[in-house]
Amino acid sequence: MLKITDVRAFNDTDLTERLDSAKQELMKLREKYATRQLEDTSQIRQVRRDIARLLSERRARQLKQMHGSK
C-alpha cells in the first residue's frame, strides 16, 4: 500500500511505471478472483486505491504545469 507522501516523491517516470504495474496487478487479481484462487479479496481494494493515488498525483502535476506555464 502506497502512502501519498511516497507517491509525491516519485519522479514522472517512476509514477508512470508504478501506475502501469499497478494496473497489471489489478488485472491479475481480478483473474484470480474470477477463478476463485484469490484468498484475500481486500487486495483488490488496496490496489484500486493505489491506482487512484497515482492518478491523482499525475493529474495534480498536470494542473500545476498548466497553471505554472501561464
mmCIF file of the N, C-alpha and C atoms, coordinates in Angstrom:
data_MODEL
# 
_entry.id   MODEL 
# 
loop_
_atom_site.group_PDB 
_atom_site.id 
_atom_site.type_symbol 
_atom_site.label_atom_id 
_atom_site.label_alt_id 
_atom_site.label_comp_id 
_atom_site.label_asym_id 
_atom_site.label_entity_id 
_atom_site.label_seq_id 
_atom_site.pdbx_PDB_ins_code 
_atom_site.Cartn_x 
_atom_site.Cartn_y 
_atom_site.Cartn_z 
_atom_site.occupancy 
_atom_site.B_iso_or_equiv 
_atom_site.pdbx_formal_charge 
_atom_site.auth_seq_id 
_atom_site.auth_comp_id 
_atom_site.auth_asym_id 
_atom_site.auth_atom_id 
_atom_site.pdbx_PDB_model_num 
ATOM 1   N N  . MET A 1 1  ? 0.838   -1.171  0.000   1.00 0.00 ? 1  MET A N  1 
ATOM 2   C CA . MET A 1 1  ? 0.000   0.000   0.000   1.00 0.00 ? 1  MET A CA 1 
ATOM 3   C C  . MET A 1 1  ? 0.885   1.237   0.000   1.00 0.00 ? 1  MET A C  1 
ATOM 4   N N  . LEU A 1 2  ? 0.643   2.113   -0.934  1.00 0.00 ? 2  LEU A N  1 
ATOM 5   C CA . LEU A 1 2  ? 1.428   3.331   -1.073  1.00 0.00 ? 2  LEU A CA 1 
ATOM 6   C C  . LEU A 1 2  ? 0.843   4.452   -0.222  1.00 0.00 ? 2  LEU A C  1 
ATOM 7   N N  . LYS A 1 3  ? 1.728   5.234   0.321   1.00 0.00 ? 3  LYS A N  1 
ATOM 8   C CA . LYS A 1 3  ? 1.291   6.433   1.034   1.00 0.00 ? 3  LYS A CA 1 
ATOM 9   C C  . LYS A 1 3  ? 1.446   7.609   0.085   1.00 0.00 ? 3  LYS A C  1 
ATOM 10  N N  . ILE A 1 4  ? 0.628   8.624   0.276   1.00 0.00 ? 4  ILE A N  1 
ATOM 11  C CA . ILE A 1 4  ? 0.657   9.769   -0.623  1.00 0.00 ? 4  ILE A CA 1 
ATOM 12  C C  . ILE A 1 4  ? 2.007   10.481  -0.571  1.00 0.00 ? 4  ILE A C  1 
ATOM 13  N N  . THR A 1 5  ? 2.665   10.459  0.576   1.00 0.00 ? 5  THR A N  1 
ATOM 14  C CA . THR A 1 5  ? 3.990   11.083  0.667   1.00 0.00 ? 5  THR A CA 1 
ATOM 15  C C  . THR A 1 5  ? 5.000   10.341  -0.202  1.00 0.00 ? 5  THR A C  1 
ATOM 16  N N  . ASP A 1 6  ? 4.854   9.022   -0.277  1.00 0.00 ? 6  ASP A N  1 
ATOM 17  C CA . ASP A 1 6  ? 5.729   8.232   -1.148  1.00 0.00 ? 6  ASP A CA 1 
ATOM 18  C C  . ASP A 1 6  ? 5.447   8.532   -2.610  1.00 0.00 ? 6  ASP A C  1 
ATOM 19  N N  . VAL A 1 7  ? 4.173   8.646   -2.945  1.00 0.00 ? 7  VAL A N  1 
ATOM 20  C CA . VAL A 1 7  ? 3.777   8.910   -4.332  1.00 0.00 ? 7  VAL A CA 1 
ATOM 21  C C  . VAL A 1 7  ? 4.299   10.269  -4.779  1.00 0.00 ? 7  VAL A C  1 
ATOM 22  N N  . ARG A 1 8  ? 4.238   11.257  -3.921  1.00 0.00 ? 8  ARG A N  1 
ATOM 23  C CA . ARG A 1 8  ? 4.717   12.599  -4.268  1.00 0.00 ? 8  ARG A CA 1 
ATOM 24  C C  . ARG A 1 8  ? 6.221   12.623  -4.478  1.00 0.00 ? 8  ARG A C  1 
ATOM 25  N N  . ALA A 1 9  ? 6.945   11.688  -3.892  1.00 0.00 ? 9  ALA A N  1 
ATOM 26  C CA . ALA A 1 9  ? 8.394   11.640  -4.030  1.00 0.00 ? 9  ALA A CA 1 
ATOM 27  C C  . ALA A 1 9  ? 8.835   11.015  -5.359  1.00 0.00 ? 9  ALA A C  1 
ATOM 28  N N  . PHE A 1 10 ? 7.934   10.330  -6.051  1.00 0.00 ? 10 PHE A N  1 
ATOM 29  C CA . PHE A 1 10 ? 8.280   9.712   -7.327  1.00 0.00 ? 10 PHE A CA 1 
ATOM 30  C C  . PHE A 1 10 ? 8.481   10.782  -8.392  1.00 0.00 ? 10 PHE A C  1 
ATOM 31  N N  . ASN A 1 11 ? 9.435   10.507  -9.309  1.00 0.00 ? 11 ASN A N  1 
ATOM 32  C CA . ASN A 1 11 ? 9.519   11.390  -10.472 1.00 0.00 ? 11 ASN A CA 1 
ATOM 33  C C  . ASN A 1 11 ? 8.487   10.914  -11.493 1.00 0.00 ? 11 ASN A C  1 
ATOM 34  N N  . ASP A 1 12 ? 8.339   11.632  -12.585 1.00 0.00 ? 12 ASP A N  1 
ATOM 35  C CA . ASP A 1 12 ? 7.283   11.327  -13.554 1.00 0.00 ? 12 ASP A CA 1 
ATOM 36  C C  . ASP A 1 12 ? 7.422   9.933   -14.152 1.00 0.00 ? 12 ASP A C  1 
ATOM 37  N N  . THR A 1 13 ? 8.638   9.517   -14.420 1.00 0.00 ? 13 THR A N  1 
ATOM 38  C CA . THR A 1 13 ? 8.866   8.192   -14.995 1.00 0.00 ? 13 THR A CA 1 
ATOM 39  C C  . THR A 1 13 ? 8.463   7.096   -14.019 1.00 0.00 ? 13 THR A C  1 
ATOM 40  N N  . ASP A 1 14 ? 8.886   7.237   -12.778 1.00 0.00 ? 14 ASP A N  1 
ATOM 41  C CA . ASP A 1 14 ? 8.531   6.248   -11.751 1.00 0.00 ? 14 ASP A CA 1 
ATOM 42  C C  . ASP A 1 14 ? 7.023   6.195   -11.548 1.00 0.00 ? 14 ASP A C  1 
ATOM 43  N N  . LEU A 1 15 ? 6.390   7.350   -11.584 1.00 0.00 ? 15 LEU A N  1 
ATOM 44  C CA . LEU A 1 15 ? 4.945   7.419   -11.409 1.00 0.00 ? 15 LEU A CA 1 
ATOM 45  C C  . LEU A 1 15 ? 4.227   6.628   -12.506 1.00 0.00 ? 15 LEU A C  1 
ATOM 46  N N  . THR A 1 16 ? 4.670   6.814   -13.740 1.00 0.00 ? 16 THR A N  1 
ATOM 47  C CA . THR A 1 16 ? 4.071   6.098   -14.868 1.00 0.00 ? 16 THR A CA 1 
ATOM 48  C C  . THR A 1 16 ? 4.318   4.603   -14.768 1.00 0.00 ? 16 THR A C  1 
ATOM 49  N N  . GLU A 1 17 ? 5.545   4.224   -14.402 1.00 0.00 ? 17 GLU A N  1 
ATOM 50  C CA . GLU A 1 17 ? 5.875   2.800   -14.268 1.00 0.00 ? 17 GLU A CA 1 
ATOM 51  C C  . GLU A 1 17 ? 5.056   2.143   -13.160 1.00 0.00 ? 17 GLU A C  1 
ATOM 52  N N  . ARG A 1 18 ? 4.931   2.821   -12.030 1.00 0.00 ? 18 ARG A N  1 
ATOM 53  C CA . ARG A 1 18 ? 4.149   2.277   -10.915 1.00 0.00 ? 18 ARG A CA 1 
ATOM 54  C C  . ARG A 1 18 ? 2.676   2.142   -11.288 1.00 0.00 ? 18 ARG A C  1 
ATOM 55  N N  . LEU A 1 19 ? 2.170   3.108   -12.034 1.00 0.00 ? 19 LEU A N  1 
ATOM 56  C CA . LEU A 1 19 ? 0.781   3.076   -12.464 1.00 0.00 ? 19 LEU A CA 1 
ATOM 57  C C  . LEU A 1 19 ? 0.537   1.888   -13.395 1.00 0.00 ? 19 LEU A C  1 
ATOM 58  N N  . ASP A 1 20 ? 1.439   1.680   -14.336 1.00 0.00 ? 20 ASP A N  1 
ATOM 59  C CA . ASP A 1 20 ? 1.306   0.543   -15.255 1.00 0.00 ? 20 ASP A CA 1 
ATOM 60  C C  . ASP A 1 20 ? 1.366   -0.786  -14.515 1.00 0.00 ? 20 ASP A C  1 
ATOM 61  N N  . SER A 1 21 ? 2.299   -0.910  -13.588 1.00 0.00 ? 21 SER A N  1 
ATOM 62  C CA . SER A 1 21 ? 2.425   -2.166  -12.853 1.00 0.00 ? 21 SER A CA 1 
ATOM 63  C C  . SER A 1 21 ? 1.226   -2.401  -11.933 1.00 0.00 ? 21 SER A C  1 
ATOM 64  N N  . ALA A 1 22 ? 0.687   -1.338  -11.363 1.00 0.00 ? 22 ALA A N  1 
ATOM 65  C CA . ALA A 1 22 ? -0.496  -1.476  -10.503 1.00 0.00 ? 22 ALA A CA 1 
ATOM 66  C C  . ALA A 1 22 ? -1.706  -1.926  -11.314 1.00 0.00 ? 22 ALA A C  1 
ATOM 67  N N  . LYS A 1 23 ? -1.848  -1.395  -12.519 1.00 0.00 ? 23 LYS A N  1 
ATOM 68  C CA . LYS A 1 23 ? -2.959  -1.803  -13.377 1.00 0.00 ? 23 LYS A CA 1 
ATOM 69  C C  . LYS A 1 23 ? -2.825  -3.273  -13.778 1.00 0.00 ? 23 LYS A C  1 
ATOM 70  N N  . GLN A 1 24 ? -1.604  -3.701  -14.062 1.00 0.00 ? 24 GLN A N  1 
ATOM 71  C CA . GLN A 1 24 ? -1.378  -5.108  -14.390 1.00 0.00 ? 24 GLN A CA 1 
ATOM 72  C C  . GLN A 1 24 ? -1.676  -5.998  -13.191 1.00 0.00 ? 24 GLN A C  1 
ATOM 73  N N  . GLU A 1 25 ? -1.269  -5.554  -12.020 1.00 0.00 ? 25 GLU A N  1 
ATOM 74  C CA . GLU A 1 25 ? -1.537  -6.320  -10.799 1.00 0.00 ? 25 GLU A CA 1 
ATOM 75  C C  . GLU A 1 25 ? -3.040  -6.443  -10.554 1.00 0.00 ? 25 GLU A C  1 
ATOM 76  N N  . LEU A 1 26 ? -3.778  -5.366  -10.807 1.00 0.00 ? 26 LEU A N  1 
ATOM 77  C CA . LEU A 1 26 ? -5.224  -5.395  -10.634 1.00 0.00 ? 26 LEU A CA 1 
ATOM 78  C C  . LEU A 1 26 ? -5.862  -6.405  -11.596 1.00 0.00 ? 26 LEU A C  1 
ATOM 79  N N  . MET A 1 27 ? -5.383  -6.446  -12.813 1.00 0.00 ? 27 MET A N  1 
ATOM 80  C CA . MET A 1 27 ? -5.913  -7.417  -13.777 1.00 0.00 ? 27 MET A CA 1 
ATOM 81  C C  . MET A 1 27 ? -5.658  -8.847  -13.309 1.00 0.00 ? 27 MET A C  1 
ATOM 82  N N  . LYS A 1 28 ? -4.464  -9.097  -12.789 1.00 0.00 ? 28 LYS A N  1 
ATOM 83  C CA . LYS A 1 28 ? -4.129  -10.433 -12.295 1.00 0.00 ? 28 LYS A CA 1 
ATOM 84  C C  . LYS A 1 28 ? -5.006  -10.813 -11.098 1.00 0.00 ? 28 LYS A C  1 
ATOM 85  N N  . LEU A 1 29 ? -5.214  -9.857  -10.200 1.00 0.00 ? 29 LEU A N  1 
ATOM 86  C CA . LEU A 1 29 ? -6.053  -10.122 -9.032  1.00 0.00 ? 29 LEU A CA 1 
ATOM 87  C C  . LEU A 1 29 ? -7.495  -10.406 -9.441  1.00 0.00 ? 29 LEU A C  1 
ATOM 88  N N  . ARG A 1 30 ? -7.988  -9.668  -10.409 1.00 0.00 ? 30 ARG A N  1 
ATOM 89  C CA . ARG A 1 30 ? -9.355  -9.903  -10.881 1.00 0.00 ? 30 ARG A CA 1 
ATOM 90  C C  . ARG A 1 30 ? -9.486  -11.274 -11.534 1.00 0.00 ? 30 ARG A C  1 
ATOM 91  N N  . GLU A 1 31 ? -8.459  -11.679 -12.244 1.00 0.00 ? 31 GLU A N  1 
ATOM 92  C CA . GLU A 1 31 ? -8.473  -13.011 -12.856 1.00 0.00 ? 31 GLU A CA 1 
ATOM 93  C C  . GLU A 1 31 ? -8.482  -14.092 -11.783 1.00 0.00 ? 31 GLU A C  1 
ATOM 94  N N  . LYS A 1 32 ? -7.651  -13.921 -10.762 1.00 0.00 ? 32 LYS A N  1 
ATOM 95  C CA . LYS A 1 32 ? -7.625  -14.884 -9.662  1.00 0.00 ? 32 LYS A CA 1 
ATOM 96  C C  . LYS A 1 32 ? -8.966  -14.923 -8.936  1.00 0.00 ? 32 LYS A C  1 
ATOM 97  N N  . TYR A 1 33 ? -9.587  -13.744 -8.775  1.00 0.00 ? 33 TYR A N  1 
ATOM 98  C CA . TYR A 1 33 ? -10.880 -13.675 -8.109  1.00 0.00 ? 33 TYR A CA 1 
ATOM 99  C C  . TYR A 1 33 ? -11.940 -14.418 -8.923  1.00 0.00 ? 33 TYR A C  1 
ATOM 100 N N  . ALA A 1 34 ? -11.895 -14.263 -10.228 1.00 0.00 ? 34 ALA A N  1 
ATOM 101 C CA . ALA A 1 34 ? -12.881 -14.897 -11.103 1.00 0.00 ? 34 ALA A CA 1 
ATOM 102 C C  . ALA A 1 34 ? -12.744 -16.416 -11.089 1.00 0.00 ? 34 ALA A C  1 
ATOM 103 N N  . THR A 1 35 ? -11.516 -16.895 -10.928 1.00 0.00 ? 35 THR A N  1 
ATOM 104 C CA . THR A 1 35 ? -11.286 -18.345 -10.911 1.00 0.00 ? 35 THR A CA 1 
ATOM 105 C C  . THR A 1 35 ? -11.253 -18.902 -9.486  1.00 0.00 ? 35 THR A C  1 
ATOM 106 N N  . ARG A 1 36 ? -11.628 -18.060 -8.532  1.00 0.00 ? 36 ARG A N  1 
ATOM 107 C CA . ARG A 1 36 ? -11.707 -18.426 -7.111  1.00 0.00 ? 36 ARG A CA 1 
ATOM 108 C C  . ARG A 1 36 ? -10.364 -18.890 -6.526  1.00 0.00 ? 36 ARG A C  1 
ATOM 109 N N  . GLN A 1 37 ? -9.289  -18.281 -6.992  1.00 0.00 ? 37 GLN A N  1 
ATOM 110 C CA . GLN A 1 37 ? -7.962  -18.591 -6.469  1.00 0.00 ? 37 GLN A CA 1 
ATOM 111 C C  . GLN A 1 37 ? -7.459  -17.517 -5.507  1.00 0.00 ? 37 GLN A C  1 
ATOM 112 N N  . LEU A 1 38 ? -8.206  -16.420 -5.409  1.00 0.00 ? 38 LEU A N  1 
ATOM 113 C CA . LEU A 1 38 ? -7.797  -15.313 -4.556  1.00 0.00 ? 38 LEU A CA 1 
ATOM 114 C C  . LEU A 1 38 ? -8.386  -15.504 -3.163  1.00 0.00 ? 38 LEU A C  1 
ATOM 115 N N  . GLU A 1 39 ? -7.496  -15.595 -2.182  1.00 0.00 ? 39 GLU A N  1 
ATOM 116 C CA . GLU A 1 39 ? -7.951  -15.814 -0.812  1.00 0.00 ? 39 GLU A CA 1 
ATOM 117 C C  . GLU A 1 39 ? -8.277  -14.494 -0.104  1.00 0.00 ? 39 GLU A C  1 
ATOM 118 N N  . ASP A 1 40 ? -7.451  -13.486 -0.316  1.00 0.00 ? 40 ASP A N  1 
ATOM 119 C CA . ASP A 1 40 ? -7.641  -12.198 0.355   1.00 0.00 ? 40 ASP A CA 1 
ATOM 120 C C  . ASP A 1 40 ? -8.194  -11.184 -0.651  1.00 0.00 ? 40 ASP A C  1 
ATOM 121 N N  . THR A 1 41 ? -9.497  -11.026 -0.647  1.00 0.00 ? 41 THR A N  1 
ATOM 122 C CA . THR A 1 41 ? -10.138 -10.145 -1.626  1.00 0.00 ? 41 THR A CA 1 
ATOM 123 C C  . THR A 1 41 ? -9.893  -8.670  -1.343  1.00 0.00 ? 41 THR A C  1 
ATOM 124 N N  . SER A 1 42 ? -9.401  -8.344  -0.173  1.00 0.00 ? 42 SER A N  1 
ATOM 125 C CA . SER A 1 42 ? -9.128  -6.938  0.135   1.00 0.00 ? 42 SER A CA 1 
ATOM 126 C C  . SER A 1 42 ? -7.943  -6.405  -0.666  1.00 0.00 ? 42 SER A C  1 
ATOM 127 N N  . GLN A 1 43 ? -7.167  -7.295  -1.251  1.00 0.00 ? 43 GLN A N  1 
ATOM 128 C CA . GLN A 1 43 ? -6.045  -6.866  -2.090  1.00 0.00 ? 43 GLN A CA 1 
ATOM 129 C C  . GLN A 1 43 ? -6.537  -6.058  -3.280  1.00 0.00 ? 43 GLN A C  1 
ATOM 130 N N  . ILE A 1 44 ? -7.685  -6.430  -3.825  1.00 0.00 ? 44 ILE A N  1 
ATOM 131 C CA . ILE A 1 44 ? -8.243  -5.711  -4.967  1.00 0.00 ? 44 ILE A CA 1 
ATOM 132 C C  . ILE A 1 44 ? -8.519  -4.260  -4.575  1.00 0.00 ? 44 ILE A C  1 
ATOM 133 N N  . ARG A 1 45 ? -9.115  -4.067  -3.434  1.00 0.00 ? 45 ARG A N  1 
ATOM 134 C CA . ARG A 1 45 ? -9.435  -2.724  -2.946  1.00 0.00 ? 45 ARG A CA 1 
ATOM 135 C C  . ARG A 1 45 ? -8.165  -1.901  -2.728  1.00 0.00 ? 45 ARG A C  1 
ATOM 136 N N  . GLN A 1 46 ? -7.134  -2.526  -2.159  1.00 0.00 ? 46 GLN A N  1 
ATOM 137 C CA . GLN A 1 46 ? -5.884  -1.820  -1.904  1.00 0.00 ? 46 GLN A CA 1 
ATOM 138 C C  . GLN A 1 46 ? -5.228  -1.367  -3.203  1.00 0.00 ? 46 GLN A C  1 
ATOM 139 N N  . VAL A 1 47 ? -5.219  -2.231  -4.203  1.00 0.00 ? 47 VAL A N  1 
ATOM 140 C CA . VAL A 1 47 ? -4.592  -1.889  -5.479  1.00 0.00 ? 47 VAL A CA 1 
ATOM 141 C C  . VAL A 1 47 ? -5.396  -0.789  -6.181  1.00 0.00 ? 47 VAL A C  1 
ATOM 142 N N  . ARG A 1 48 ? -6.715  -0.870  -6.102  1.00 0.00 ? 48 ARG A N  1 
ATOM 143 C CA . ARG A 1 48 ? -7.544  0.176   -6.707  1.00 0.00 ? 48 ARG A CA 1 
ATOM 144 C C  . ARG A 1 48 ? -7.267  1.527   -6.063  1.00 0.00 ? 48 ARG A C  1 
ATOM 145 N N  . ARG A 1 49 ? -7.075  1.540   -4.784  1.00 0.00 ? 49 ARG A N  1 
ATOM 146 C CA . ARG A 1 49 ? -6.791  2.796   -4.084  1.00 0.00 ? 49 ARG A CA 1 
ATOM 147 C C  . ARG A 1 49 ? -5.389  3.307   -4.422  1.00 0.00 ? 49 ARG A C  1 
ATOM 148 N N  . ASP A 1 50 ? -4.436  2.393   -4.581  1.00 0.00 ? 50 ASP A N  1 
ATOM 149 C CA . ASP A 1 50 ? -3.098  2.803   -5.009  1.00 0.00 ? 50 ASP A CA 1 
ATOM 150 C C  . ASP A 1 50 ? -3.156  3.439   -6.401  1.00 0.00 ? 50 ASP A C  1 
ATOM 151 N N  . ILE A 1 51 ? -3.933  2.845   -7.293  1.00 0.00 ? 51 ILE A N  1 
ATOM 152 C CA . ILE A 1 51 ? -4.092  3.403   -8.636  1.00 0.00 ? 51 ILE A CA 1 
ATOM 153 C C  . ILE A 1 51 ? -4.702  4.795   -8.548  1.00 0.00 ? 51 ILE A C  1 
ATOM 154 N N  . ALA A 1 52 ? -5.684  4.963   -7.694  1.00 0.00 ? 52 ALA A N  1 
ATOM 155 C CA . ALA A 1 52 ? -6.320  6.272   -7.527  1.00 0.00 ? 52 ALA A CA 1 
ATOM 156 C C  . ALA A 1 52 ? -5.320  7.302   -7.008  1.00 0.00 ? 52 ALA A C  1 
ATOM 157 N N  . ARG A 1 53 ? -4.477  6.906   -6.076  1.00 0.00 ? 53 ARG A N  1 
ATOM 158 C CA . ARG A 1 53 ? -3.460  7.831   -5.556  1.00 0.00 ? 53 ARG A CA 1 
ATOM 159 C C  . ARG A 1 53 ? -2.496  8.255   -6.661  1.00 0.00 ? 53 ARG A C  1 
ATOM 160 N N  . LEU A 1 54 ? -2.070  7.282   -7.460  1.00 0.00 ? 54 LEU A N  1 
ATOM 161 C CA . LEU A 1 54 ? -1.136  7.573   -8.542  1.00 0.00 ? 54 LEU A CA 1 
ATOM 162 C C  . LEU A 1 54 ? -1.775  8.478   -9.598  1.00 0.00 ? 54 LEU A C  1 
ATOM 163 N N  . LEU A 1 55 ? -3.011  8.198   -9.943  1.00 0.00 ? 55 LEU A N  1 
ATOM 164 C CA . LEU A 1 55 ? -3.702  9.029   -10.930 1.00 0.00 ? 55 LEU A CA 1 
ATOM 165 C C  . LEU A 1 55 ? -3.939  10.442  -10.400 1.00 0.00 ? 55 LEU A C  1 
ATOM 166 N N  . SER A 1 56 ? -4.256  10.551  -9.134  1.00 0.00 ? 56 SER A N  1 
ATOM 167 C CA . SER A 1 56 ? -4.484  11.869  -8.529  1.00 0.00 ? 56 SER A CA 1 
ATOM 168 C C  . SER A 1 56 ? -3.218  12.704  -8.561  1.00 0.00 ? 56 SER A C  1 
ATOM 169 N N  . GLU A 1 57 ? -2.104  12.085  -8.240  1.00 0.00 ? 57 GLU A N  1 
ATOM 170 C CA . GLU A 1 57 ? -0.839  12.812  -8.250  1.00 0.00 ? 57 GLU A CA 1 
ATOM 171 C C  . GLU A 1 57 ? -0.448  13.207  -9.674  1.00 0.00 ? 57 GLU A C  1 
ATOM 172 N N  . ARG A 1 58 ? -0.679  12.320  -10.628 1.00 0.00 ? 58 ARG A N  1 
ATOM 173 C CA . ARG A 1 58 ? -0.368  12.638  -12.024 1.00 0.00 ? 58 ARG A CA 1 
ATOM 174 C C  . ARG A 1 58 ? -1.190  13.838  -12.496 1.00 0.00 ? 58 ARG A C  1 
ATOM 175 N N  . ARG A 1 59 ? -2.475  13.849  -12.159 1.00 0.00 ? 59 ARG A N  1 
ATOM 176 C CA . ARG A 1 59 ? -3.348  14.964  -12.548 1.00 0.00 ? 59 ARG A CA 1 
ATOM 177 C C  . ARG A 1 59 ? -2.944  16.250  -11.839 1.00 0.00 ? 59 ARG A C  1 
ATOM 178 N N  . ALA A 1 60 ? -2.578  16.171  -10.593 1.00 0.00 ? 60 ALA A N  1 
ATOM 179 C CA . ALA A 1 60 ? -2.140  17.356  -9.856  1.00 0.00 ? 60 ALA A CA 1 
ATOM 180 C C  . ALA A 1 60 ? -0.899  17.962  -10.504 1.00 0.00 ? 60 ALA A C  1 
ATOM 181 N N  . ARG A 1 61 ? 0.003   17.121  -10.966 1.00 0.00 ? 61 ARG A N  1 
ATOM 182 C CA . ARG A 1 61 ? 1.202   17.618  -11.640 1.00 0.00 ? 61 ARG A CA 1 
ATOM 183 C C  . ARG A 1 61 ? 0.850   18.254  -12.976 1.00 0.00 ? 61 ARG A C  1 
ATOM 184 N N  . GLN A 1 62 ? -0.108  17.674  -13.691 1.00 0.00 ? 62 GLN A N  1 
ATOM 185 C CA . GLN A 1 62 ? -0.542  18.251  -14.961 1.00 0.00 ? 62 GLN A CA 1 
ATOM 186 C C  . GLN A 1 62 ? -1.146  19.637  -14.739 1.00 0.00 ? 62 GLN A C  1 
ATOM 187 N N  . LEU A 1 63 ? -1.997  19.749  -13.738 1.00 0.00 ? 63 LEU A N  1 
ATOM 188 C CA . LEU A 1 63 ? -2.623  21.040  -13.448 1.00 0.00 ? 63 LEU A CA 1 
ATOM 189 C C  . LEU A 1 63 ? -1.603  22.077  -12.999 1.00 0.00 ? 63 LEU A C  1 
ATOM 190 N N  . LYS A 1 64 ? -0.657  21.633  -12.200 1.00 0.00 ? 64 LYS A N  1 
ATOM 191 C CA . LYS A 1 64 ? 0.383   22.542  -11.725 1.00 0.00 ? 64 LYS A CA 1 
ATOM 192 C C  . LYS A 1 64 ? 1.218   23.042  -12.899 1.00 0.00 ? 64 LYS A C  1 
ATOM 193 N N  . GLN A 1 65 ? 1.496   22.165  -13.825 1.00 0.00 ? 65 GLN A N  1 
ATOM 194 C CA . GLN A 1 65 ? 2.277   22.546  -15.006 1.00 0.00 ? 65 GLN A CA 1 
ATOM 195 C C  . GLN A 1 65 ? 1.492   23.515  -15.889 1.00 0.00 ? 65 GLN A C  1 
ATOM 196 N N  . MET A 1 66 ? 0.193   23.262  -16.042 1.00 0.00 ? 66 MET A N  1 
ATOM 197 C CA . MET A 1 66 ? -0.644  24.139  -16.867 1.00 0.00 ? 66 MET A CA 1 
ATOM 198 C C  . MET A 1 66 ? -0.743  25.537  -16.264 1.00 0.00 ? 66 MET A C  1 
ATOM 199 N N  . HIS A 1 67 ? -0.926  25.617  -14.967 1.00 0.00 ? 67 HIS A N  1 
ATOM 200 C CA . HIS A 1 67 ? -1.070  26.898  -14.310 1.00 0.00 ? 67 HIS A CA 1 
ATOM 201 C C  . HIS A 1 67 ? 0.281   27.599  -14.156 1.00 0.00 ? 67 HIS A C  1 
ATOM 202 N N  . GLY A 1 68 ? 1.314   26.833  -14.079 1.00 0.00 ? 68 GLY A N  1 
ATOM 203 C CA . GLY A 1 68 ? 2.644   27.416  -13.957 1.00 0.00 ? 68 GLY A CA 1 
ATOM 204 C C  . GLY A 1 68 ? 3.156   27.996  -15.257 1.00 0.00 ? 68 GLY A C  1 
ATOM 205 N N  . SER A 1 69 ? 2.665   27.494  -16.386 1.00 0.00 ? 69 SER A N  1 
ATOM 206 C CA . SER A 1 69 ? 3.155   27.961  -17.676 1.00 0.00 ? 69 SER A CA 1 
ATOM 207 C C  . SER A 1 69 ? 2.439   29.204  -18.174 1.00 0.00 ? 69 SER A C  1 
ATOM 208 N N  . LYS A 1 70 ? 1.347   29.602  -17.517 1.00 0.00 ? 70 LYS A N  1 
ATOM 209 C CA . LYS A 1 70 ? 0.598   30.785  -17.975 1.00 0.00 ? 70 LYS A CA 1 
ATOM 210 C C  . LYS A 1 70 ? 1.233   32.068  -17.536 1.00 0.00 ? 70 LYS A C  1 
# 
